[in-house]
Amino acid sequence: MQTNSPVLPDLYAVIGHPIEHSKSPLIHAAFAQATHQNLEYERILAPLNGFKETIQIMQAKGYKGANVTVPFKFEAFQLATQLTERAHDAGAVNTLTFNPEGIIGDNTDGAGLVRDIEQNLQTTIAGKRVLLIGAGGAAEGVLHPVLAQSPALLVISNRTLDKALSMVKKVEDQGDYRFVTVNAHAFEDLAGQQFDIVINATSTGLSDNSLPIPASIFAPGALAYDMMYGKETAFMSLARQTGAQVSDGLGMLVEQAAEAFYVWRGVRPLTKDVMLQIRAL
C-alpha cells in the first residue's frame, strides 16, 4: 500500500550580525500558522565578511528566500541579480527571493512604515508636513514610499548636512515627486519650524542619546514615530512632553514582514494580533 510522504516545508530565514535578538522568526511563524502556509523560518548569523558565502550555502540547501538586516542590506543590494523598483529607489535590500534565474532583491521597509502610519495609527501622510530625521540606510529605505503618499512638505535633517542634501538631490534628479517640496536642514535650522509627522530614522535610541532638536518642531496633534522598538527612547520622551502622539517601530517591523511574506507566498497576512503578541513578549 502506497503512502504519501509528507511535504517538506519551504525554508526561509533572516540574516544579520548580530541576529539573536530578531523577532522575525516569531512573526513569520505566526503568519504561516494564520495563513496555513507550509514553511520554516529561522535566524542565521552570517560572518561580517561572509554574507555572500552564506547566501550561496542557503541557495544550495534549497532556501526560497531571506530577510536581510544590519549590516548586510547594502551587500544584499549588490548581490541581487534583479532589483524591484522600490529596492532600486532605496539603494538597499531587506528581502531576497531565490529562484532558478537568480536572486530578486526587494525592500519592504518603506511599505511597512507607511502601512503602520496610515492604517494602524490612522494618520494620513498626504498634505502633511513631514520631518525625516537621519540620512542613513533606514531613512533611504523609507524616503520614496513616504514621498509617494504626497506630503505637502518633506524635510530631511541630519547631523551631517551633506548626506541630507545628497538625498534631496537624488529626489530632484529623478523628478518623480516634483509636486512635493523636499528640503534638507541641519538640526540647528529646525527652530521655528513645525511638522505634523516626525520620523526618527537614526540609531540614537540604541545608545539612549538625545537628538539636538527643539521640542517646538512637534505641531499640535503631531505624530512622533521612532523606528526603534521595545524601549522608550529620548526622542519619544521629548515628543510625549509636547503632547504629541508617540509610536515606536514595532508596527513597522511587523508590517514590513507581512509585505515580505506577501512577496514570497502571494498571501497577505493580518497583522493586528501578531503585533499584540510580539508586544506582550
NORHUCOR-V808950 format. One line per field, one symbol per residue. phi: phi as a letter, one per 30 degrees, with the letter a starting at -180 (. if undefined). burial: I if it has 9 or more other ideal C-beta (glycine too) atoms within 8 Angstrom, else O. A space follows every 10 residues. Layout:
# NORHUCOR-V808950
phi->???
burial->???
This chain:
# NORHUCOR-V808950
phi->.dcddddddd cbaccaadbd ddcedddddd ddddchccbb bbcbdceecb dedddddddd djdcaacbbe ccdddddddd cbcddddddd iabbbcbcbe dkbccbbcdd ddddddddcd chbddeiccc cccjbcddde dcedddeddi ddbbccbaec dedddddddd ddddidbdcc dbbbbdeddd eicbbdbbcc ccceddcidc cdcdddddde idccbcddbj addddddddd dciddbbccd ddeddddddd ededcibcdd ceddeddddd d
burial->OOOOOOOOOI IIIIIIIOIO OIIIIIIIII IIOIIOIOIO IIIIIIIOOO IOOIIOOIIO OOIIIIIIIO OIIIIIIOII OIIIOIIOII OIIIIIIIOO OOIIIIIIII IIIIIIIIOI IOIOIOOIII IIIIIIIIII IIIIIIIOII IOIIIIIIOO IOIIIIIIOO IOOOOOIOOI OIIIIOIOOI OOIIIIIIII IIOIIOOOOO IOIOOOIIIO OIIIIIIIIO OOIIIIIIII OIOIIIIIII IIIIIIIIII IIIIIOOOIO IOIIIOIIOO O
